[in-house]
Amino acid sequence: MLPSGFKPYLVHNVEELEPLFTQNTVYAAVIAHSVGGALRRKIEEAAQAKNIHVVNAGCRQKQEEQ
């Protein structure tokens, strides 16, 4: 159990988010360390569309120059 009250669920691709669609109040997605930046963005977008909490969202993203 995480400090936020969610149970962690390790995700490697977008298809692995499907079990969380109905359990989004109990489980939170944790994107695997081995997932690259492009796939990570796709997972984060799909999770946001389905209202799934992602514990490590925003990691490995390049900061845009201002």
Backbone atoms as SQL, in Angstrom:
CREATE TABLE atoms (id INTEGER PRIMARY KEY, chain TEXT, resi INTEGER, resn TEXT, atom TEXT, x REAL, y REAL, z REAL);
INSERT INTO atoms VALUES
  (1, 'A', 1, 'MET', 'N', 0.847, -1.172, 0.000),
  (2, 'A', 1, 'MET', 'CA', 0.000, 0.000, 0.000),
  (3, 'A', 1, 'MET', 'C', 0.896, 1.239, 0.000),
  (4, 'A', 2, 'LEU', 'N', 0.532, 2.181, -0.829),
  (5, 'A', 2, 'LEU', 'CA', 1.278, 3.430, -0.947),
  (6, 'A', 2, 'LEU', 'C', 0.768, 4.447, 0.076),
  (7, 'A', 3, 'PRO', 'N', 1.547, 5.474, 0.399),
  (8, 'A', 3, 'PRO', 'CA', 1.088, 6.491, 1.340),
  (9, 'A', 3, 'PRO', 'C', -0.199, 7.194, 0.905),
  (10, 'A', 4, 'SER', 'N', -0.462, 7.212, -0.405),
  (11, 'A', 4, 'SER', 'CA', -1.679, 7.850, -0.910),
  (12, 'A', 4, 'SER', 'C', -2.920, 6.985, -0.710),
  (13, 'A', 5, 'GLY', 'N', -2.742, 5.745, -0.265),
  (14, 'A', 5, 'GLY', 'CA', -3.872, 4.854, -0.034),
  (15, 'A', 5, 'GLY', 'C', -4.142, 3.892, -1.174),
  (16, 'A', 6, 'PHE', 'N', -3.420, 4.028, -2.267),
  (17, 'A', 6, 'PHE', 'CA', -3.579, 3.142, -3.414),
  (18, 'A', 6, 'PHE', 'C', -2.654, 1.936, -3.289),
  (19, 'A', 7, 'LYS', 'N', -3.035, 0.860, -3.954),
  (20, 'A', 7, 'LYS', 'CA', -2.165, -0.300, -4.089),
  (21, 'A', 7, 'LYS', 'C', -1.462, -0.172, -5.440),
  (22, 'A', 8, 'PRO', 'N', -0.155, -0.449, -5.513),
  (23, 'A', 8, 'PRO', 'CA', 0.570, -0.280, -6.776),
  (24, 'A', 8, 'PRO', 'C', 0.267, -1.391, -7.773),
  (25, 'A', 9, 'TYR', 'N', 0.227, -1.028, -9.059),
  (26, 'A', 9, 'TYR', 'CA', 0.018, -1.978, -10.153),
  (27, 'A', 9, 'TYR', 'C', 1.017, -1.622, -11.245),
  (28, 'A', 10, 'LEU', 'N', 1.998, -2.492, -11.482),
  (29, 'A', 10, 'LEU', 'CA', 3.070, -2.229, -12.436),
  (30, 'A', 10, 'LEU', 'C', 2.564, -2.342, -13.866),
  (31, 'A', 11, 'VAL', 'N', 2.885, -1.336, -14.687),
  (32, 'A', 11, 'VAL', 'CA', 2.400, -1.250, -16.062),
  (33, 'A', 11, 'VAL', 'C', 3.592, -1.120, -17.008),
  (34, 'A', 12, 'HIS', 'N', 3.583, -1.928, -18.087),
  (35, 'A', 12, 'HIS', 'CA', 4.627, -1.866, -19.110),
  (36, 'A', 12, 'HIS', 'C', 4.114, -1.318, -20.433),
  (37, 'A', 13, 'ASN', 'N', 2.795, -1.355, -20.662),
  (38, 'A', 13, 'ASN', 'CA', 2.213, -0.839, -21.906),
  (39, 'A', 13, 'ASN', 'C', 0.772, -0.406, -21.654),
  (40, 'A', 14, 'VAL', 'N', 0.147, 0.185, -22.660),
  (41, 'A', 14, 'VAL', 'CA', -1.201, 0.745, -22.515),
  (42, 'A', 14, 'VAL', 'C', -2.228, -0.353, -22.240),
  (43, 'A', 15, 'GLU', 'N', -2.051, -1.524, -22.846),
  (44, 'A', 15, 'GLU', 'CA', -3.015, -2.609, -22.668),
  (45, 'A', 15, 'GLU', 'C', -3.093, -3.083, -21.214),
  (46, 'A', 16, 'GLU', 'N', -2.015, -2.940, -20.477),
  (47, 'A', 16, 'GLU', 'CA', -2.002, -3.373, -19.081),
  (48, 'A', 16, 'GLU', 'C', -2.790, -2.437, -18.164),
  (49, 'A', 17, 'LEU', 'N', -3.295, -1.334, -18.689),
  (50, 'A', 17, 'LEU', 'CA', -4.140, -0.432, -17.901),
  (51, 'A', 17, 'LEU', 'C', -5.582, -0.929, -17.800),
  (52, 'A', 18, 'GLU', 'N', -5.991, -1.841, -18.689),
  (53, 'A', 18, 'GLU', 'CA', -7.388, -2.274, -18.748),
  (54, 'A', 18, 'GLU', 'C', -7.948, -2.780, -17.418),
  (55, 'A', 19, 'PRO', 'N', -7.222, -3.604, -16.646),
  (56, 'A', 19, 'PRO', 'CA', -7.793, -4.046, -15.360),
  (57, 'A', 19, 'PRO', 'C', -8.043, -2.903, -14.374),
  (58, 'A', 20, 'LEU', 'N', -7.362, -1.784, -14.579),
  (59, 'A', 20, 'LEU', 'CA', -7.509, -0.653, -13.661),
  (60, 'A', 20, 'LEU', 'C', -8.714, 0.219, -13.979),
  (61, 'A', 21, 'PHE', 'N', -9.356, 0.018, -15.127),
  (62, 'A', 21, 'PHE', 'CA', -10.501, 0.849, -15.502),
  (63, 'A', 21, 'PHE', 'C', -11.614, 0.756, -14.465),
  (64, 'A', 22, 'THR', 'N', -11.833, -0.426, -13.918),
  (65, 'A', 22, 'THR', 'CA', -12.900, -0.597, -12.930),
  (66, 'A', 22, 'THR', 'C', -12.383, -0.496, -11.497),
  (67, 'A', 23, 'GLN', 'N', -11.071, -0.573, -11.314),
  (68, 'A', 23, 'GLN', 'CA', -10.492, -0.552, -9.969),
  (69, 'A', 23, 'GLN', 'C', -9.671, 0.716, -9.714),
  (70, 'A', 24, 'ASN', 'N', -10.037, 1.824, -10.370),
  (71, 'A', 24, 'ASN', 'CA', -9.217, 3.035, -10.273),
  (72, 'A', 24, 'ASN', 'C', -9.288, 3.722, -8.913),
  (73, 'A', 25, 'THR', 'N', -10.168, 3.288, -8.019),
  (74, 'A', 25, 'THR', 'CA', -10.196, 3.872, -6.681),
  (75, 'A', 25, 'THR', 'C', -9.346, 3.072, -5.698),
  (76, 'A', 26, 'VAL', 'N', -8.925, 1.865, -6.092),
  (77, 'A', 26, 'VAL', 'CA', -8.139, 1.002, -5.216),
  (78, 'A', 26, 'VAL', 'C', -6.682, 0.926, -5.664),
  (79, 'A', 27, 'TYR', 'N', -6.461, 0.801, -6.978),
  (80, 'A', 27, 'TYR', 'CA', -5.124, 0.615, -7.526),
  (81, 'A', 27, 'TYR', 'C', -4.648, 1.862, -8.267),
  (82, 'A', 28, 'ALA', 'N', -3.347, 2.081, -8.223),
  (83, 'A', 28, 'ALA', 'CA', -2.709, 3.162, -8.978),
  (84, 'A', 28, 'ALA', 'C', -1.644, 2.546, -9.872),
  (85, 'A', 29, 'ALA', 'N', -1.532, 3.046, -11.086),
  (86, 'A', 29, 'ALA', 'CA', -0.540, 2.538, -12.026),
  (87, 'A', 29, 'ALA', 'C', 0.847, 3.048, -11.655),
  (88, 'A', 30, 'VAL', 'N', 1.821, 2.157, -11.766),
  (89, 'A', 30, 'VAL', 'CA', 3.225, 2.510, -11.602),
  (90, 'A', 30, 'VAL', 'C', 3.905, 2.112, -12.903),
  (91, 'A', 31, 'ILE', 'N', 4.389, 3.082, -13.656),
  (92, 'A', 31, 'ILE', 'CA', 5.019, 2.796, -14.942),
  (93, 'A', 31, 'ILE', 'C', 6.398, 2.197, -14.686),
  (94, 'A', 32, 'ALA', 'N', 6.683, 1.071, -15.346),
  (95, 'A', 32, 'ALA', 'CA', 7.943, 0.355, -15.153),
  (96, 'A', 32, 'ALA', 'C', 9.138, 1.217, -15.542),
  (97, 'A', 33, 'HIS', 'N', 10.242, 0.962, -14.900),
  (98, 'A', 33, 'HIS', 'CA', 11.467, 1.726, -15.129),
  (99, 'A', 33, 'HIS', 'C', 11.981, 1.556, -16.555),
  (100, 'A', 34, 'SER', 'N', 11.745, 0.409, -17.154),
  (101, 'A', 34, 'SER', 'CA', 12.283, 0.105, -18.481),
  (102, 'A', 34, 'SER', 'C', 11.485, 0.720, -19.628),
  (103, 'A', 35, 'VAL', 'N', 10.376, 1.388, -19.340),
  (104, 'A', 35, 'VAL', 'CA', 9.528, 1.980, -20.378),
  (105, 'A', 35, 'VAL', 'C', 10.148, 3.291, -20.850),
  (106, 'A', 36, 'GLY', 'N', 10.216, 3.466, -22.173),
  (107, 'A', 36, 'GLY', 'CA', 10.805, 4.673, -22.758),
  (108, 'A', 36, 'GLY', 'C', 9.872, 5.869, -22.685),
  (109, 'A', 37, 'GLY', 'N', 10.376, 7.006, -23.109),
  (110, 'A', 37, 'GLY', 'CA', 9.637, 8.260, -22.995),
  (111, 'A', 37, 'GLY', 'C', 8.380, 8.329, -23.835),
  (112, 'A', 38, 'ALA', 'N', 8.439, 7.860, -25.085),
  (113, 'A', 38, 'ALA', 'CA', 7.273, 7.935, -25.972),
  (114, 'A', 38, 'ALA', 'C', 6.138, 7.052, -25.468),
  (115, 'A', 39, 'LEU', 'N', 6.466, 5.832, -25.066),
  (116, 'A', 39, 'LEU', 'CA', 5.435, 4.926, -24.554),
  (117, 'A', 39, 'LEU', 'C', 4.906, 5.415, -23.211),
  (118, 'A', 40, 'ARG', 'N', 5.785, 6.018, -22.419),
  (119, 'A', 40, 'ARG', 'CA', 5.372, 6.573, -21.123),
  (120, 'A', 40, 'ARG', 'C', 4.305, 7.654, -21.314),
  (121, 'A', 41, 'ARG', 'N', 4.490, 8.527, -22.323),
  (122, 'A', 41, 'ARG', 'CA', 3.497, 9.569, -22.597),
  (123, 'A', 41, 'ARG', 'C', 2.164, 8.959, -23.014),
  (124, 'A', 42, 'LYS', 'N', 2.197, 7.898, -23.834),
  (125, 'A', 42, 'LYS', 'CA', 0.961, 7.238, -24.258),
  (126, 'A', 42, 'LYS', 'C', 0.236, 6.628, -23.063),
  (127, 'A', 43, 'ILE', 'N', 0.985, 6.006, -22.163),
  (128, 'A', 43, 'ILE', 'CA', 0.384, 5.408, -20.965),
  (129, 'A', 43, 'ILE', 'C', -0.237, 6.495, -20.097),
  (130, 'A', 44, 'GLU', 'N', 0.468, 7.607, -19.907),
  (131, 'A', 44, 'GLU', 'CA', -0.049, 8.699, -19.083),
  (132, 'A', 44, 'GLU', 'C', -1.311, 9.311, -19.686),
  (133, 'A', 45, 'GLU', 'N', -1.344, 9.463, -21.019),
  (134, 'A', 45, 'GLU', 'CA', -2.530, 10.016, -21.678),
  (135, 'A', 45, 'GLU', 'C', -3.722, 9.076, -21.545),
  (136, 'A', 46, 'ALA', 'N', -3.497, 7.773, -21.726),
  (137, 'A', 46, 'ALA', 'CA', -4.582, 6.799, -21.600),
  (138, 'A', 46, 'ALA', 'C', -5.090, 6.743, -20.164),
  (139, 'A', 47, 'ALA', 'N', -4.185, 6.824, -19.206),
  (140, 'A', 47, 'ALA', 'CA', -4.584, 6.799, -17.799),
  (141, 'A', 47, 'ALA', 'C', -5.381, 8.045, -17.433),
  (142, 'A', 48, 'GLN', 'N', -4.972, 9.181, -17.947),
  (143, 'A', 48, 'GLN', 'CA', -5.694, 10.417, -17.657),
  (144, 'A', 48, 'GLN', 'C', -7.090, 10.377, -18.265),
  (145, 'A', 49, 'ALA', 'N', -7.218, 9.809, -19.462),
  (146, 'A', 49, 'ALA', 'CA', -8.520, 9.723, -20.117),
  (147, 'A', 49, 'ALA', 'C', -9.481, 8.823, -19.342),
  (148, 'A', 50, 'LYS', 'N', -8.943, 7.805, -18.675),
  (149, 'A', 50, 'LYS', 'CA', -9.780, 6.867, -17.914),
  (150, 'A', 50, 'LYS', 'C', -9.782, 7.168, -16.420),
  (151, 'A', 51, 'ASN', 'N', -9.204, 8.301, -16.021),
  (152, 'A', 51, 'ASN', 'CA', -9.201, 8.731, -14.624),
  (153, 'A', 51, 'ASN', 'C', -8.477, 7.737, -13.716),
  (154, 'A', 52, 'ILE', 'N', -7.316, 7.258, -14.172),
  (155, 'A', 52, 'ILE', 'CA', -6.487, 6.333, -13.403),
  (156, 'A', 52, 'ILE', 'C', -5.296, 7.111, -12.858),
  (157, 'A', 53, 'HIS', 'N', -5.023, 6.969, -11.579),
  (158, 'A', 53, 'HIS', 'CA', -3.905, 7.665, -10.943),
  (159, 'A', 53, 'HIS', 'C', -2.593, 6.981, -11.330),
  (160, 'A', 54, 'VAL', 'N', -1.603, 7.764, -11.769),
  (161, 'A', 54, 'VAL', 'CA', -0.273, 7.250, -12.095),
  (162, 'A', 54, 'VAL', 'C', 0.699, 7.813, -11.070),
  (163, 'A', 55, 'VAL', 'N', 1.357, 6.921, -10.342),
  (164, 'A', 55, 'VAL', 'CA', 2.228, 7.338, -9.249),
  (165, 'A', 55, 'VAL', 'C', 3.435, 8.119, -9.759),
  (166, 'A', 56, 'ASN', 'N', 4.100, 7.624, -10.781),
  (167, 'A', 56, 'ASN', 'CA', 5.321, 8.261, -11.265),
  (168, 'A', 56, 'ASN', 'C', 5.099, 8.981, -12.595),
  (169, 'A', 57, 'ALA', 'N', 4.008, 9.695, -12.716),
  (170, 'A', 57, 'ALA', 'CA', 3.729, 10.480, -13.925),
  (171, 'A', 57, 'ALA', 'C', 4.666, 11.679, -13.976),
  (172, 'A', 58, 'GLY', 'N', 5.064, 12.052, -15.168),
  (173, 'A', 58, 'GLY', 'CA', 5.923, 13.210, -15.332),
  (174, 'A', 58, 'GLY', 'C', 7.402, 12.907, -15.275),
  (175, 'A', 59, 'CYS', 'N', 7.774, 11.693, -14.986),
  (176, 'A', 59, 'CYS', 'CA', 9.186, 11.325, -14.959),
  (177, 'A', 59, 'CYS', 'C', 9.694, 11.107, -16.378),
  (178, 'A', 60, 'ARG', 'N', 10.962, 11.322, -16.584),
  (179, 'A', 60, 'ARG', 'CA', 11.634, 11.103, -17.870),
  (180, 'A', 60, 'ARG', 'C', 11.092, 11.964, -18.999),
  (181, 'A', 61, 'GLN', 'N', 10.594, 13.113, -18.692),
  (182, 'A', 61, 'GLN', 'CA', 10.126, 14.013, -19.739),
  (183, 'A', 61, 'GLN', 'C', 11.076, 15.189, -19.816),
  (184, 'A', 62, 'LYS', 'N', 11.447, 15.546, -21.026),
  (185, 'A', 62, 'LYS', 'CA', 12.345, 16.677, -21.210),
  (186, 'A', 62, 'LYS', 'C', 11.601, 17.966, -20.896),
  (187, 'A', 63, 'GLN', 'N', 12.290, 18.855, -20.235),
  (188, 'A', 63, 'GLN', 'CA', 11.711, 20.156, -19.933),
  (189, 'A', 63, 'GLN', 'C', 11.806, 21.026, -21.180),
  (190, 'A', 64, 'GLU', 'N', 10.702, 21.663, -21.532),
  (191, 'A', 64, 'GLU', 'CA', 10.716, 22.550, -22.686),
  (192, 'A', 64, 'GLU', 'C', 11.468, 23.828, -22.335),
  (193, 'A', 65, 'GLU', 'N', 12.251, 24.304, -23.291),
  (194, 'A', 65, 'GLU', 'CA', 12.996, 25.539, -23.059),
  (195, 'A', 65, 'GLU', 'C', 12.047, 26.720, -23.076),
  (196, 'A', 66, 'GLN', 'N', 12.287, 27.648, -22.168),
  (197, 'A', 66, 'GLN', 'CA', 11.403, 28.810, -22.072),
  (198, 'A', 66, 'GLN', 'C', 12.044, 30.030, -22.668);
